[in-house]
Amino acid sequence: MTIPPSSRPYPVHWEADVVLRDGGISHVRPITPDDADRLVSFYEQVSDESKYYRFFAPYPRLSAKDVHRFTHHDYDDRVGLAATVGGEFIATVRYDRTEEGQAEVAFLVQDAHQGRGVASALMEHIAAVARERGIRRFIAEVLPANRKMIKVFTDAGYTQQRSFTDGVVRLELDLEPTDASLAVQRAREQRAEGRSVQRLLAPQSVVVIGAGRRPGGVGRTLLRNIAAAGFTGRLHAVNHSFTDDQGTVDGVPAYRSITEIPEPVDLAVLAVPAERVPEAVADCGEHGVQGLLVVTSGYAESGDPAGRERQRALVRQARSYGMRVIGPNALGILNTSPAVRLNASLSPELPATGRLGLFTQSGAIGIAVLSGLHRRGAGLSSFVSAGNRADVSGNDILQYWHDDPATDAVLMYLETLGNPRKFNRLAKRTAAVKPVVVVKGARHSGAVPPGQLVAPARIPDSTVSALFRQAGVIRVSTVTELADAGLLLSFQPLPAGDRVAILGNSESLGLLAYDACLTAGLAPAAPLDLTTAATPGDFRDALTAALADDACDAVVVTAIPRVGSEDATDPESGDDPLLAEALCAAALQAREAGKPVLLVHLALDRMGDRLGARRIPAYPAAERAVRALAEATAYARWRRESATPGKVPDFEDTQEGAARHDVARLLADAGDDQITLDDDAAAALLARYGIPVRPSLPAPDTDAALAAAGRLGYPVALKTTAPHLRHRADLGGVRLDLAGPDDLRRAYDELTARLGKPAELRLVVQAMAPRGVDTVVRATVDPAAGAVLSFGLAGAPSELLGDIAHRLVPATDRDAAELVRSIKAAPLLFGWRGSEPVDTAALEELLLRVSLLADDLPEVVSVDLEPVVVAQRGVAVLGATVRLARPPARTDLGPRALSSF
């Protein structure tokens, strides 16, 4: 693009695709001199009333001087942004700096696009641009009759002042993000992205482009599947090889091009070769199609650069017309709602209507889960197999399912987390109202499947698990467990606690269930053995009694084939209709009592399917049933606890402003993008947040060590700080409890004789801390997940066994308490084997202070406190390492934008 003379370079990073209120897409970008014709055309389509509101006077056309002024910017004091669809302007916004830190701002939205949330989206983006350029306040003057624009400003959530002078409303907005502005931004994001998915899953009209004349082929199969499912909307077929008098294909109206269809089309299913997709997308865009499902392959999944570029071009082209894309290389989508009945997939039949939403990044996994759920009697509300996930992702589908009244539980197979921080935020909000169950592939390699153009997440898998737990996500290990958990969560109520009753006609199967409960951390009662002579009535009575027992939160029923009676189980079919009926009759009380009932069966597959159809989950192994129950129990506990969320504390003694000044000075003095602070600078910065580091004094020789001990007071510790020895107590680089000068001299001589010269060891003397438990506290910024707070015990537990817990920053008081208690070695902090408990309250406060520092100061990319000695009273930080770096963009605080590609 042409760049104005003597100005900053064109700011490419200001470009963004934004989902609007109605689910459509607009491209936001800076205005350039090349946009003169676009600006004139745009202005001609704006009503006289809107022009009057913009200029406070009749202004029928723009002069040449106006056009030059509105298209030539320095991208600093004068900035203009445009929202475009199909390359044409639909709205503009502009600011002009009036004084240091302040600018005037004004909008103009084409009348046909008013009410779509375009101005609100532009407001977020121009505010972010202004903050980047050092502007902290916007001034806007609006005519009182222009209520829509006044609402844009007042609803933004920024701190503002309002006055009325000379017939004009004057608004002053502080552009620093606030809790209110972030809440507004995220609420708009949720509504817009949810609506964009709804337009794809509930279209009123569908066209299959690439439906061949002869039976067979992907396009013809998709057309047949949509028609066979009873799609309630209008269906069309398109293929350029059709004749003008083709008429219909399988009874569906057929056309040579979508442009010939004499009515609007909501969803286009593309099943044409990759080289013909751009033409089809252009035709769809010109016809006003709202979204695309691309099943065509030959994109990034091929692994070659040409395929990756085709995929990027596909998304760019679709978004330029305001369309979202599922795929390419997608299996398809399903919506079982009676009002829609859409099977735009390669699955031959539409599943039964149910309460589960299913999202997969793999077509093969999607088919497997669909088949398994169908076989066990579970229905779906909707299903999306996203293929290469070039545009629509799991985050978008979560936005939709959060408000979808037809979905009670969410199942997801994920291989990548394109935006882990956003996923965690969305999953946590959704999990607060309905379960979210995830199985994640590519856990250990960190490799990205070839078709998915996202940066590989460098987050360790253990960290991913911890963040999932923090968000209330139920993480399972296999696709089988995904279906197992989904069955229970969609069929049965959540358990109120962990007490489990076990009953059945097999003592051995009951014992297996009992052992599985103990292993899973549940509290089972002794199994009730009804014996192999038990009748269906015995099962019914025992289940009824268990459900009525106040000491029971869930019931596991075990069953093997009944023998020796006239109504015994049919061994060939594995069915026992009388037993199934008895269990169903009793289980009706389970929903009233709020207690889940699960069946574990052997050689009774047909009966298990029969129960599934009656909403009782059945499992062929005790371990599978109990694992699903344990996950539901943990999730229910999280739901109860999250009803009273923790708080991010506000410590009165923190000095955020002084800390920001310190960080800026340290980075400026270093003249580098990344630095590690020396011990004194690290201690000074931590002290700003009330985190004292126990002082240590250098000991380059024996005399200096003795002098240091004299200043600090005995007893002291002598330790090495050389990088290759630091925190390596196993190498003997630390001497503790040195009571006097003789002990110190002896220790000094031993260390230097054994490990090297004093200059190599970097010896220091430090006053002894009270005895306690040595721990590690860290905060690290991950480029994908953001700042992560970590905690573990020092030494082997964390380094060898990986016993470390993690939480996203900012951590609440509840997060800190859970962090301390979630490591496997936590009993050492609470009086294990008769030892005195340590001061976990002081430890939790330290964790919260570190979290606050990491959250306030984005330049702090790493804080490592080791060891932190937690004593019976108080904590002592004995070592600290702090790294600073130029802050990355914090996308969660920035304006709404779809991911780039």
ZAMARGU-4260 file (C-alpha; in steps of 0.2 Angstrom, whole numbers, plus 5000, padded with zeros to 4 digits):
<rodrens>
0) 5000/5000/5000 | 5005/5018/4997 | 5013/5026/5013 | 5011/5044/5017 | 5028/5053/5015
5) 5038/5056/5031 | 5027/5045/5042 | 5029/5029/5051 | 5029/5013/5041 | 5012/5005/5037
10) 5007/4996/5053 | 5002/4979/5047 | 4999/4973/5065 | 4984/4985/5066 | 4975/4974/5053
15) 4962/4962/5060 | 4947/4951/5055 | 4933/4955/5067 | 4916/4945/5070 | 4902/4957/5071
20) 4886/4956/5081 | 4876/4947/5068 | 4890/4934/5066 | 4897/4941/5050 | 4915/4946/5047
25) 4923/4963/5044 | 4941/4967/5040 | 4948/4981/5050 | 4964/4990/5043 | 4972/5007/5042
30) 4966/5019/5029 | 4979/5023/5015 | 4981/5036/5001 | 4976/5022/4989 | 4958/5022/4997
35) 4953/5038/4990 | 4940/5030/4978 | 4934/5018/4991 | 4931/5033/5003 | 4921/5043/4990
40) 4910/5028/4986 | 4908/5024/5004 | 4903/5042/5008 | 4890/5042/4993 | 4881/5028/5001
45) 4879/5036/5018 | 4863/5045/5022 | 4861/5064/5024 | 4856/5061/5042 | 4872/5051/5046
50) 4883/5064/5037 | 4874/5078/5047 | 4878/5068/5063 | 4896/5067/5058 | 4899/5085/5053
55) 4886/5094/5063 | 4880/5102/5046 | 4874/5097/5029 | 4889/5089/5020 | 4883/5081/5004
60) 4900/5077/4997 | 4918/5076/5001 | 4929/5089/4993 | 4946/5084/4986 | 4954/5092/5001
65) 4943/5081/5013 | 4948/5065/5003 | 4966/5069/5005 | 4965/5073/5023 | 4955/5058/5027
70) 4966/5046/5018 | 4983/5053/5022 | 4989/5049/5040 | 5005/5049/5049 | 5000/5034/5059
75) 5004/5043/5075 | 4995/5060/5078 | 4983/5056/5064 | 4976/5039/5062 | 4961/5032/5052
80) 4954/5014/5052 | 4941/5007/5040 | 4930/4992/5042 | 4928/4983/5025 | 4918/4969/5018
85) 4922/4963/5000 | 4936/4976/5000 | 4924/4990/5001 | 4922/5002/5016 | 4907/5000/5028
90) 4913/5011/5042 | 4927/5022/5047 | 4935/5030/5063 | 4948/5043/5065 | 4957/5051/5079
95) 4967/5067/5079 | 4979/5071/5093 | 4975/5088/5101 | 4988/5088/5115 | 5000/5076/5124
100) 4990/5060/5129 | 4973/5066/5121 | 4965/5065/5104 | 4948/5068/5096 | 4939/5054/5089
105) 4924/5052/5077 | 4915/5038/5068 | 4905/5036/5052 | 4895/5020/5048 | 4886/5016/5032
110) 4867/5015/5036 | 4865/4998/5029 | 4877/4991/5042 | 4872/5001/5057 | 4866/4989/5071
115) 4879/4976/5067 | 4891/4982/5080 | 4903/4989/5068 | 4906/5005/5078 | 4909/4995/5094
120) 4922/4985/5086 | 4931/5000/5078 | 4930/5008/5095 | 4940/4994/5103 | 4953/4994/5089
125) 4956/5013/5088 | 4958/5013/5107 | 4971/5000/5106 | 4980/5010/5092 | 4979/5026/5103
130) 4986/5017/5118 | 5001/5011/5108 | 5004/5029/5102 | 5004/5036/5120 | 4986/5043/5119
135) 4977/5039/5136 | 4961/5049/5133 | 4948/5052/5119 | 4937/5067/5117 | 4921/5065/5107
140) 4908/5078/5103 | 4891/5071/5098 | 4874/5079/5094 | 4861/5074/5107 | 4850/5066/5093
145) 4864/5054/5088 | 4859/5042/5102 | 4867/5027/5093 | 4884/5034/5094 | 4882/5041/5111
150) 4878/5023/5116 | 4894/5016/5108 | 4904/5027/5119 | 4894/5025/5135 | 4893/5006/5133
155) 4912/5004/5130 | 4915/5002/5148 | 4929/5014/5150 | 4930/5027/5164 | 4922/5043/5157
160) 4915/5060/5160 | 4900/5068/5151 | 4895/5086/5149 | 4883/5096/5138 | 4889/5113/5131
165) 4883/5123/5116 | 4870/5110/5111 | 4884/5096/5110 | 4887/5081/5121 | 4905/5081/5126
170) 4912/5064/5131 | 4929/5061/5139 | 4935/5043/5139 | 4950/5036/5149 | 4957/5022/5137
175) 4965/5011/5150 | 4957/4994/5151 | 4945/4992/5166 | 4936/4977/5172 | 4921/4984/5165
180) 4928/4987/5148 | 4935/4969/5147 | 4919/4962/5152 | 4910/4972/5139 | 4923/4966/5126
185) 4921/4948/5131 | 4902/4948/5131 | 4902/4955/5114 | 4915/4942/5108 | 4904/4928/5115
190) 4888/4934/5107 | 4897/4938/5090 | 4907/4922/5089 | 4892/4911/5095 | 4881/4919/5082
195) 4894/4916/5068 | 4893/4897/5073 | 4874/4897/5074 | 4873/4904/5056 | 4883/4888/5051
200) 4874/4875/5061 | 4856/4882/5059 | 4855/4888/5041 | 4839/4890/5032 | 4846/4886/5015
205) 4861/4875/5010 | 4870/4873/4993 | 4881/4858/4989 | 4894/4864/4976 | 4902/4849/4967
210) 4887/4837/4968 | 4891/4827/4953 | 4878/4820/4940 | 4882/4802/4943 | 4880/4793/4960
215) 4895/4792/4971 | 4908/4805/4975 | 4910/4816/4990 | 4898/4830/4984 | 4884/4818/4979
220) 4886/4809/4995 | 4884/4825/5005 | 4869/4830/4995 | 4861/4813/4998 | 4865/4814/5017
225) 4858/4831/5019 | 4842/4826/5010 | 4840/4809/5019 | 4841/4817/5036 | 4826/4828/5032
230) 4834/4845/5032 | 4820/4857/5035 | 4827/4871/5025 | 4829/4873/5006 | 4843/4863/4998
235) 4851/4866/4981 | 4865/4857/4971 | 4878/4866/4960 | 4890/4859/4947 | 4897/4868/4933
240) 4895/4852/4922 | 4876/4852/4924 | 4866/4856/4908 | 4855/4871/4908 | 4840/4860/4908
245) 4847/4848/4922 | 4832/4852/4933 | 4836/4841/4948 | 4848/4829/4956 | 4840/4817/4968
250) 4825/4828/4968 | 4836/4843/4973 | 4835/4859/4962 | 4852/4859/4952 | 4861/4874/4944
255) 4877/4877/4935 | 4882/4891/4947 | 4877/4897/4964 | 4874/4914/4955 | 4859/4906/4946
260) 4850/4902/4963 | 4835/4914/4964 | 4836/4916/4983 | 4848/4919/4997 | 4859/4905/5003
265) 4866/4903/5021 | 4878/4889/5020 | 4888/4883/5005 | 4896/4865/5006 | 4911/4865/4995
270) 4916/4848/4987 | 4926/4854/4972 | 4944/4851/4968 | 4956/4863/4977 | 4960/4872/4961
275) 4942/4877/4959 | 4938/4882/4977 | 4944/4901/4974 | 4931/4903/4960 | 4917/4895/4971
280) 4922/4906/4986 | 4921/4921/4975 | 4904/4916/4968 | 4897/4912/4986 | 4904/4929/4992
285) 4895/4939/4978 | 4879/4929/4981 | 4879/4934/5000 | 4882/4917/5007 | 4885/4918/5026
290) 4897/4903/5029 | 4907/4889/5021 | 4910/4871/5025 | 4925/4865/5015 | 4927/4846/5014
295) 4940/4848/5000 | 4957/4842/5004 | 4974/4847/4996 | 4978/4860/5008 | 4990/4862/5023
300) 4987/4843/5028 | 4998/4839/5013 | 5013/4846/5022 | 5019/4856/5007 | 5021/4875/5007
305) 5009/4876/4992 | 4995/4868/5002 | 4998/4879/5017 | 4997/4895/5006 | 4981/4888/4998
310) 4974/4887/5015 | 4979/4904/5020 | 4972/4911/5004 | 4956/4902/5006 | 4953/4910/5023
315) 4958/4927/5017 | 4946/4926/5003 | 4931/4920/5013 | 4934/4933/5027 | 4935/4947/5014
320) 4917/4943/5010 | 4912/4942/5028 | 4911/4922/5028 | 4917/4910/5041 | 4925/4894/5036
325) 4924/4876/5043 | 4938/4866/5036 | 4946/4863/5024 | 4948/4844/5024 | 4933/4843/5036
330) 4922/4828/5039 | 4907/4840/5041 | 4894/4846/5053 | 4878/4840/5061 | 4863/4848/5070
335) 4849/4836/5076 | 4837/4849/5081 | 4820/4844/5074 | 4819/4862/5068 | 4835/4860/5057
340) 4839/4841/5055 | 4856/4845/5046 | 4868/4831/5041 | 4881/4840/5031 | 4894/4827/5034
345) 4901/4811/5027 | 4892/4801/5041 | 4879/4791/5033 | 4865/4795/5045 | 4860/4808/5057
350) 4862/4803/5075 | 4847/4803/5087 | 4843/4820/5095 | 4852/4821/5112 | 4860/4833/5124
355) 4879/4831/5119 | 4889/4843/5109 | 4904/4835/5100 | 4919/4844/5092 | 4934/4835/5085
360) 4950/4840/5075 | 4950/4823/5067 | 4937/4816/5055 | 4942/4798/5060 | 4940/4801/5079
365) 4924/4810/5075 | 4917/4795/5066 | 4923/4783/5080 | 4915/4794/5094 | 4899/4796/5084
370) 4897/4777/5081 | 4901/4773/5100 | 4889/4785/5106 | 4875/4780/5094 | 4878/4761/5099
375) 4876/4765/5117 | 4860/4775/5115 | 4867/4793/5117 | 4861/4807/5105 | 4869/4823/5100
380) 4863/4841/5099 | 4877/4846/5087 | 4893/4840/5080 | 4908/4849/5071 | 4923/4841/5063
385) 4934/4855/5059 | 4947/4847/5048 | 4962/4859/5047 | 4953/4871/5058 | 4959/4886/5047
390) 4946/4897/5054 | 4932/4891/5065 | 4940/4882/5080 | 4935/4874/5096 | 4935/4891/5105
395) 4921/4897/5093 | 4911/4881/5096 | 4913/4884/5115 | 4906/4901/5112 | 4890/4894/5104
400) 4888/4879/5116 | 4889/4891/5131 | 4872/4898/5127 | 4864/4883/5117 | 4849/4877/5127
405) 4850/4860/5117 | 4867/4856/5124 | 4870/4850/5142 | 4887/4843/5140 | 4902/4847/5128
410) 4914/4833/5122 | 4930/4839/5113 | 4945/4830/5104 | 4959/4843/5103 | 4976/4841/5095
415) 4981/4859/5097 | 4976/4874/5107 | 4978/4889/5095 | 4975/4901/5109 | 4977/4892/5126
420) 4973/4907/5137 | 4957/4911/5128 | 4952/4892/5128 | 4955/4892/5146 | 4944/4907/5149
425) 4930/4901/5138 | 4931/4883/5145 | 4930/4890/5163 | 4915/4900/5159 | 4906/4886/5150
430) 4911/4873/5163 | 4902/4884/5176 | 4885/4880/5168 | 4888/4863/5159 | 4902/4850/5159
435) 4917/4851/5146 | 4926/4835/5143 | 4942/4835/5133 | 4954/4822/5127 | 4970/4830/5119
440) 4981/4821/5106 | 4999/4826/5103 | 5002/4827/5121 | 5020/4824/5122 | 5028/4828/5106
445) 5021/4846/5105 | 5019/4843/5086 | 5006/4851/5076 | 4996/4841/5064 | 5001/4846/5046
450) 4984/4854/5042 | 4983/4866/5057 | 4993/4882/5054 | 4995/4887/5073 | 5011/4889/5082
455) 5016/4873/5092 | 5012/4876/5110 | 5027/4874/5121 | 5017/4872/5137 | 5022/4855/5146
460) 5007/4843/5146 | 5007/4843/5165 | 5004/4862/5164 | 4990/4859/5152 | 4982/4847/5164
465) 4984/4859/5178 | 4976/4874/5168 | 4962/4862/5163 | 4958/4858/5181 | 4958/4877/5186
470) 4945/4880/5172 | 4934/4865/5178 | 4938/4855/5162 | 4937/4836/5163 | 4952/4830/5155
475) 4952/4811/5150 | 4965/4801/5142 | 4957/4791/5128 | 4942/4793/5116 | 4934/4778/5125
480) 4934/4788/5141 | 4928/4803/5132 | 4912/4794/5127 | 4911/4786/5144 | 4911/4802/5153
485) 4899/4810/5140 | 4886/4796/5143 | 4886/4799/5162 | 4885/4818/5161 | 4872/4818/5148
490) 4861/4804/5156 | 4862/4807/5175 | 4863/4820/5188 | 4879/4826/5196 | 4884/4817/5212
495) 4882/4828/5228 | 4898/4819/5235 | 4910/4805/5234 | 4900/4791/5244 | 4896/4777/5232
500) 4885/4762/5235 | 4889/4746/5225 | 4876/4732/5223 | 4874/4717/5211 | 4873/4698/5208
505) 4892/4695/5207 | 4903/4697/5222 | 4919/4697/5212 | 4912/4711/5200 | 4907/4721/5216
510) 4924/4719/5223 | 4932/4726/5207 | 4921/4741/5207 | 4925/4743/5226 | 4944/4743/5222
515) 4942/4755/5207 | 4932/4767/5218 | 4946/4767/5231 | 4959/4770/5218 | 4949/4784/5211
520) 4948/4793/5227 | 4930/4789/5230 | 4922/4783/5246 | 4913/4766/5243 | 4903/4757/5255
525) 4905/4738/5256 | 4897/4730/5241 | 4880/4722/5243 | 4880/4705/5236 | 4863/4700/5230
530) 4870/4683/5225 | 4868/4674/5208 | 4850/4670/5213 | 4844/4688/5213 | 4828/4692/5203
535) 4824/4708/5194 | 4814/4712/5209 | 4829/4710/5221 | 4839/4722/5210 | 4824/4735/5210
540) 4822/4734/5229 | 4841/4735/5233 | 4843/4750/5221 | 4827/4759/5228 | 4835/4757/5246
545) 4852/4763/5240 | 4844/4779/5232 | 4834/4782/5248 | 4850/4781/5259 | 4856/4798/5264
550) 4874/4791/5266 | 4874/4788/5247 | 4878/4800/5233 | 4879/4788/5218 | 4875/4770/5215
555) 4885/4757/5204 | 4875/4742/5199 | 4885/4726/5194 | 4876/4713/5184 | 4881/4696/5176
560) 4869/4685/5167 | 4855/4677/5178 | 4854/4658/5177 | 4843/4644/5184 | 4826/4653/5182
565) 4812/4653/5170 | 4815/4671/5165 | 4834/4669/5165 | 4846/4680/5153 | 4846/4675/5135
570) 4865/4669/5133 | 4865/4671/5114 | 4858/4689/5114 | 4866/4695/5130 | 4849/4703/5134
575) 4839/4703/5150 | 4823/4714/5147 | 4815/4710/5164 | 4831/4716/5173 | 4833/4731/5162
580) 4815/4736/5166 | 4817/4733/5184 | 4833/4744/5185 | 4824/4758/5174 | 4809/4758/5186
585) 4820/4760/5201 | 4832/4773/5192 | 4818/4785/5189 | 4820/4789/5207 | 4838/4793/5204
590) 4834/4809/5195 | 4822/4815/5209 | 4835/4811/5222 | 4849/4819/5212 | 4860/4803/5212
595) 4868/4795/5197 | 4866/4777/5193 | 4878/4767/5183 | 4878/4749/5177 | 4893/4738/5176
600) 4889/4722/5166 | 4898/4707/5159 | 4891/4697/5144 | 4875/4708/5144 | 4879/4720/5130
605) 4862/4720/5123 | 4854/4724/5140 | 4867/4738/5142 | 4862/4746/5125 | 4843/4744/5131
610) 4848/4754/5147 | 4857/4767/5137 | 4841/4770/5127 | 4833/4774/5144 | 4847/4786/5149
615) 4856/4774/5161 | 4874/4773/5156 | 4881/4755/5155 | 4899/4750/5155 | 4907/4733/5151
620) 4921/4736/5164 | 4920/4742/5182 | 4936/4753/5180 | 4928/4762/5166 | 4912/4766/5175
625) 4921/4771/5191 | 4933/4782/5181 | 4918/4792/5173 | 4910/4793/5190 | 4926/4800/5198
630) 4927/4813/5185 | 4909/4818/5187 | 4912/4819/5206 | 4927/4830/5204 | 4918/4841/5192
635) 4903/4843/5203 | 4915/4848/5218 | 4923/4861/5206 | 4906/4868/5202 | 4901/4869/5220
640) 4917/4878/5225 | 4917/4890/5210 | 4900/4896/5215 | 4909/4906/5228 | 4925/4911/5217
645) 4941/4917/5225 | 4947/4934/5225 | 4963/4942/5219 | 4970/4951/5234 | 4975/4969/5234
650) 4990/4971/5246 | 4991/4989/5253 | 5010/4988/5254 | 5014/4984/5235 | 5022/4998/5225
655) 5017/4995/5207 | 5021/5012/5201 | 5039/5012/5208 | 5041/4994/5201 | 5036/4999/5184
660) 5049/5013/5185 | 5062/5001/5191 | 5059/4989/5176 | 5059/5003/5163 | 5075/5009/5170
665) 5083/4992/5171 | 5079/4988/5153 | 5084/5005/5147 | 5101/5004/5156 | 5104/4987/5149
670) 5101/4992/5131 | 5095/4974/5128 | 5078/4966/5125 | 5081/4953/5138 | 5091/4953/5154
675) 5093/4943/5170 | 5094/4955/5185 | 5109/4953/5197 | 5104/4948/5215 | 5103/4966/5222
680) 5092/4972/5208 | 5081/4956/5209 | 5079/4958/5228 | 5075/4977/5226 | 5061/4973/5213
685) 5053/4959/5223 | 5053/4970/5239 | 5042/4982/5230 | 5029/4968/5231 | 5032/4964/5249
690) 5043/4949/5245 | 5059/4950/5255 | 5074/4940/5250 | 5085/4935/5264 | 5102/4945/5261
695) 5118/4937/5256 | 5135/4944/5256 | 5149/4940/5244 | 5164/4930/5251 | 5178/4930/5239
700) 5190/4925/5252 | 5190/4919/5270 | 5192/4936/5278 | 5177/4943/5268 | 5167/4928/5273
705) 5171/4931/5292 | 5167/4949/5290 | 5150/4945/5281 | 5146/4933/5295 | 5150/4946/5308
710) 5138/4958/5300 | 5124/4945/5298 | 5126/4937/5314 | 5129/4918/5318 | 5123/4905/5314
715) 5126/4907/5295 | 5126/4897/5279 | 5140/4896/5266 | 5135/4892/5249 | 5140/4893/5231
720) 5130/4903/5218 | 5140/4898/5202 | 5127/4894/5189 | 5133/4875/5187 | 5131/4873/5206
725) 5116/4884/5211 | 5102/4874/5219 | 5112/4858/5218 | 5113/4853/5236 | 5117/4835/5230
730) 5134/4842/5225 | 5138/4848/5242 | 5139/4866/5238 | 5131/4872/5254 | 5136/4872/5272
735) 5123/4875/5285 | 5122/4880/5304 | 5140/4887/5305 | 5140/4892/5323 | 5156/4903/5323
740) 5172/4908/5315 | 5180/4891/5316 | 5166/4882/5308 | 5165/4895/5294 | 5184/4894/5291
745) 5183/4875/5290 | 5168/4875/5278 | 5177/4888/5267 | 5192/4877/5266 | 5182/4861/5262
750) 5172/4869/5248 | 5186/4877/5239 | 5197/4861/5241 | 5183/4851/5234 | 5174/4861/5221
755) 5186/4874/5215 | 5193/4892/5217 | 5183/4905/5226 | 5181/4915/5211 | 5173/4900/5201
760) 5162/4896/5216 | 5155/4913/5219 | 5153/4910/5237 | 5141/4920/5248 | 5137/4920/5267
765) 5119/4921/5272 | 5110/4921/5289 | 5102/4905/5293 | 5083/4904/5291 | 5072/4894/5303
770) 5071/4876/5299 | 5056/4871/5288 | 5051/4863/5271 | 5061/4869/5256 | 5050/4874/5242
775) 5050/4882/5224 | 5039/4896/5218 | 5040/4902/5200 | 5031/4913/5188 | 5034/4911/5170
780) 5027/4919/5155 | 5022/4907/5141 | 5020/4915/5124 | 5004/4905/5122 | 4996/4903/5139
785) 5002/4919/5147 | 5009/4920/5165 | 5009/4904/5174 | 5012/4902/5193 | 5020/4886/5198
790) 5024/4878/5215 | 5033/4862/5221 | 5045/4856/5234 | 5063/4859/5231 | 5075/4846/5225
795) 5069/4828/5219 | 5050/4830/5221 | 5050/4844/5208 | 5066/4841/5198 | 5065/4822/5197
800) 5047/4817/5199 | 5039/4833/5191 | 5028/4836/5206 | 5024/4854/5202 | 5007/4862/5202
805) 5002/4877/5190 | 4989/4890/5189 | 4986/4904/5177 | 4990/4922/5183 | 4981/4932/5191
810) 4979/4919/5204 | 4965/4920/5217 | 4966/4916/5236 | 4957/4900/5231 | 4970/4896/5218
815) 4984/4898/5230 | 4976/4887/5243 | 4973/4873/5229 | 4991/4876/5222 | 4999/4872/5239
820) 4987/4856/5242 | 4988/4849/5224 | 5005/4842/5224 | 5008/4824/5229 | 5021/4829/5242
825) 5009/4841/5250 | 5007/4831/5266 | 5025/4836/5271 | 5018/4854/5273 | 5004/4848/5285
830) 5012/4837/5298 | 5016/4821/5289 | 5021/4807/5301 | 5020/4818/5317 | 5030/4832/5311
835) 5024/4850/5315 | 5014/4858/5301 | 5022/4873/5293 | 5014/4890/5289 | 5005/4887/5273
840) 4995/4904/5276 | 5012/4913/5274 | 5016/4902/5259 | 4999/4906/5250 | 5002/4925/5253
845) 5019/4923/5245 | 5011/4914/5230 | 4998/4928/5228 | 5011/4942/5229 | 5022/4934/5215
850) 5006/4932/5205 | 5002/4950/5207 | 5019/4955/5202 | 5019/4944/5186 | 5001/4951/5182
855) 5006/4969/5184 | 5022/4969/5176 | 5022/4961/5158 | 5041/4964/5157 | 5044/4951/5171
860) 5045/4936/5160 | 5052/4924/5174 | 5053/4924/5193 | 5062/4910/5201 | 5062/4909/5220
865) 5072/4894/5226 | 5073/4889/5240 | 5058/4896/5249 | 5059/4889/5267 | 5042/4887/5274
870) 5044/4886/5293 | 5032/4884/5307 | 5030/4903/5307 | 5033/4913/5291 | 5043/4909/5275
875) 5061/4914/5270 | 5066/4917/5252 | 5084/4912/5251 | 5087/4914/5232 | 5079/4924/5218
880) 5082/4925/5200 | 5072/4938/5189 | 5072/4940/5170 | 5065/4955/5161 | 5061/4957/5143
885) 5051/4969/5132 | 5033/4964/5134 | 5024/4954/5121 | 5007/4959/5115 | 4994/4954/5128
890) 4980/4948/5116 | 4968/4945/5130 | 4968/4964/5134 | 4968/4969/5116 | 4953/4972/5104
895) 4943/4957/5098 | 4951/4949/5083 | 4950/4932/5074 | 4966/4923/5074 | 4978/4926/5060
900) 4984/4913/5048
</rodrens>
